[in-house]
Amino acid sequence: MRVTVLTLAVGLSLSSLCARADMVDDILDQQILPGMTTLASSAHQLSQVAQTDCQPGSAQLRDAYGVAFDAWISVSHLRFGPTETDNRAFALAFWPDSRSKIPKVLSQIITKPAPSLDLPSEFASYSIAARGFYALEFLLYDSVLSSHGTAAARCRLTRAIAQDIASTTDAILSDWQDTYAAQMRSPTDRYQSEAEIKQELFKALTTGFQVTADMRLSRPLGSFDQPRPNRAEARRSGRSLRHVRLSLQALEPLAVTLAGDNADLAEAFRAGFATALSATARLDDPSFAGVADPSSRFRIEALQNQVNALRGLAETDLGPSLGVDAGFNSLDGD
């Protein structure tokens, strides 16, 4: 009997270890690596389009921009490792820009474009406010910046930003493929244990909920007496609601996979995401301009509550089941 019990215990332990390894492999192979590959590929397409058509009203350029921006939002919750090296995440996405640095810096560059603007290695040292998707949004969609200075200067800057985005996403993908994925599969160096890897992935999930609830939704909502529609993310390109939906669609498979063999928890996540995504589908307010209208505001607040409910489910049920907590993330203290 003792041998049988011991054999069963060892079998269950090995099964548990295999399940955890499969969990990490699945997240890497089905979510992270494909997401980073799509990001780099779409960023290169954006850069290529900008080289041939850099006019702000170009449908082709705007379409390429939208595809690349979609790809970034879909992996933007993975704020660790290669995206954090050399502040790459901020180089791609300097937001929120609470002091309106982006238009000021872009205006200065357009007014007095330096020779270094055409050198990718030099442009990488420019102010973070001049780089990434939000800076490019100003050049493509802002009525002032898209007509400021000369067309030639704006074109040079558009191409420089697009090329910089491509270079940054290349560096992120290379790090994931060359070293970082292997370090997560075999925790011996950067990660010392399976628990540290689970902590990292759980933190990515809760960071995603935090950004969506506390920034993408809370910032434009402001207060009932003082709504802040101009604080909505990517409002100039009408992408505010789209980013909420893309983020939820990216977070769902991560949450369900982390739930592992806890079928009830996985189903609770699926139901919660379905409710939140249905709410985004019913909202006809791409830039959250309706935060000042009581009926529209109510629907946006309801969506925020649904995201917070998912966040609560992760913190109260998923974290303990993994034996981890959210911990500190790169956004804390911002």
N, C-alpha and C positions, 0 to 999 in steps of 0.2 A: 504493500500500500504506500509506504513512504517513497519508494522508487517511482511509483506511478504519479504521486502528487508532485514530486520534484520534477519529473519529466514534463508534466503538464505546465508547471510554473515556468520552467525554462522555455518551453514552447511558446507560451503566452508572451514572455518577455521578448523573445526574438521576433515574434509577430508584431509586437508593439514598436520595436526598433525599426523593423522593415517598413511599417506603416508611416513612421515619422520621416524616414529617408525618402519614401515615395512621395510624401507630401511636399518636401522641399524640391525634389526633382520635378514634380508636376508644376509647381509654381514657377520654377526656372524655365522649364521647357515649353510650357503652355501659355505663360503670361509674360514674364520679364524679358526673356531673350527675344521672342517674336515682337514684343512691343518696342524694344529698343532698336531692332532691325527695321521695323516699319518707320520709326522716327527718323533714323539716319537716311533711309531711302527717300522718304518724302521731303526731307530737308535738302537733299541733293537735287531733287526735282525742282524745288522752289528756287534754289540758286541758279540752276540752268535756265529756268524761265526768266528770272530777273536779268540774266546776261543778255537776253535777246529782246525782252519787252519789259522795260522798267517804268512805264507810265502808270500813275496811281489808279487810273480808271480802267486799266486792262483787266478784262474778265479772266483771261488765262492766268495772269499773275495773282489775282485775288483768289481764284480757285486753288492754285498751288499753295498759296499762303494758308487757306482754310484747311486743306488736307494735312499739311505739316503741323499746323496748330492743333488740330484734332489729335494727331499722333502724340504730341507733347502732353496734352491734358490727360490722355489715357494712361500715361506712365508717370505723371507729375507727383503722384503720392509716394513714389519710390525715392524718397528724399534721403538716401544713404549711399555710401560707397561711391561709385563712379559719377553720380550726378552731383555729389557734394565736393568732389575733388576740384580744386582751383575755382570754387564758387560757380561751377558750370550751371547749376540750376538757376541761379540768379542771372547769369549771363544770358540764359534763354528766356527767363521770365521774371523781370524786375517789376513785381506787383505785390501789394499795392504801392503806388507811388504817391504817398500822402503829401509830399511837398512839391508835386508837379515838376520834378526834375527832368523828366523825359522831354517834354516840349521845349524847355529852356536849352537843354544840351543840344538837341537836334537843330534848333534854330541857330545856335552858335556855329555848329559845324557846317550847316548849309550856307550861312553868310560868309564864312571864311574857311572853305574846305582846304585841308592841308594835303601835301603830296602823300603822306602816310595813309590817307584814307583808302588808297588803292592797294595797300600792302597788307594782306591778311595777318601777318605776324605782328604788325604795328597796330592794326585795328583792334586786335585782341587785348591791347592794353588801354583802350579808350574807356571812358566812364561806363560803368555798368548800365547807366541810364540810356546810353546810345545803342545798346545791343539788344538782341532778342526779339521775340514776337510782339511785345507791347510797343517797342520803339517802331517796329515796322508797321504796326497798325496805324500809328499816327501818320506815317508817310502815305499810306494807302487810303485812309478813310477820314482823317481830320481835315476839315475845310480850310484851316489856316496853314497847317504844315504842308499839306499836299500841293499848295500853290506858293509857298514861301521861296524866296530867292529865285535862282535860275533852274530851269528844267535839267540842265546838265549836272548841277551840283546835287540836286535831289536824286537824280539817277545814280550818280556815283555812290551816294550814301545808301540808297536802296540795295544796290548790288553788294556793297560792303557788308551790310547787315545780313543779307541772305547768305553770303559766303561764310560769314562768321557762324551763323546758325548751323550750317552744314558741317563746318570744321568741329564745332563743339559737340554735335551729336555723334560725329565719327569717333571722337575721343571717348565719349561715354560708351558707345557700342564696343569699341576695341577693348576697353578695360573689362567690360562684362565678359566678353568672349575669351580674352587672353588669360585672365587671372581670377576675376571676382567670382564668377559662377563656380569655378572649381573650389574656391575657398569656402563657399557655402555648402557645397556637396560634402566636403571633408573638413570638418572644423578642427584644425590643428594649429593654425597660425593666427590669422586675423580674428577668427572666432574660436574660442576654446572649447565650446560644447554645443550640443544640439539645442540646449535651452537658450543660448545667446542668439542662435539663428531664429528660433521661434519668436524671441523678443523683438528682433529686428523687423520681422515680417508683420508681427502684430502691431508694432509701432507705425509701420507704413499704412496699415489699415486705419488706425485711429487718427493718424495725420490727415488722411484723405477725408474722413468725416469732419475733422476740425476745420480744414480749409473750406469745405463746402458750406457747413453750417455757420461758422463764425466769420467768414470772409466773403464768400461768394453771395451769401444770402443776407447776413446780418449787416454788412456795410451799406448796401443800398436801402435796406429797410429803415435804418436809423431808428428814430422813434416815431410814434404815431403823430405827434405834433410837429416833428421835424424829419420827414423822410429825406433820404439822400440818393435819389436816382442817378446823379452824376458820379457816384462812387461805385456803380456796378462795373464788374470786370468786363473788359472788351466790349463796352457798350457801343463804341463808334462803329464797330463791324457787326453789331447785333448778335453777339455770340454769348451773352451773359447766361441765358437759360440753357443754351447748348452745352456750356461747360459743366453745368450742374448735372445734366443728363449723361454726358460722357464720363464724368467722374464716377457716378453711381454705377454705370455699366461696367467700368473697370474694377471697381471695388467689390462688386458682387462675387465674381469667381474667386477672388482672394479670400473673402470671408467664408464662403462655402468650403473651399479647400482647407482652410485652417480649422474649420469645424471637424474635419476628419470623419471618424466613424460615429460621431454624435449626430444621428439622423434627425433627432428632434430640433437640435440647434441649427443644423443646416437648413431644415425646412422653415424654421422661424426667420432665418436670414432671407431665404427666397421670398417668403411672404412679405417681409418688410421692404425689400427692394422693389417688389412688384407694386406695392402701394405707392412708394415714392416715385417710381418711374411713371406710373399712371398719372400721378399728379403733375409731373412735368409735361406729359402729353396733353393734358387739359388746359395748361396755361398758354394763352395766346399773347405772350408778352416777352419777346426775345431779348430785350435789353432791360427788363424790370422797370420800365418807365411808369408802370401803374402802381408803384408803391405808395403814391399819394392818394390813390382812389381806394376807399374803404373796402369795396368788394374784391378788387384785385389784390389789395394788400393782404386780406384774409387768406386768400389762396396761397400766396407766397409764404405767409407765416405758417400755414398748415404744412407746406412742403418742408420748411425748416424744422418743424416739430417732428416730421417723419424721419428726417435725416438724423436728428438728435436721438430719436428712438433707436435707430440702428446703432448709433454710437454707444448708447447706453447698453444695448444688448451685447455689444463687443466687450465693453468694460466689465459688466457684471456677470456675464456667462462665459464668453469665449476666453477672456483673459485667465480666469481661474481654471478653466479646463485645460489650458496650455501651461499653466503654472507660471504666468508672466503678468506684468502690468504694463501700462502704456509707457511709463518712464518719460525721460526728457527727449524732446525732438528739436530739430533745427529751427522750428518756428516759434518755440517758446521764448517769450520775452520780446518778440517783435512788436 
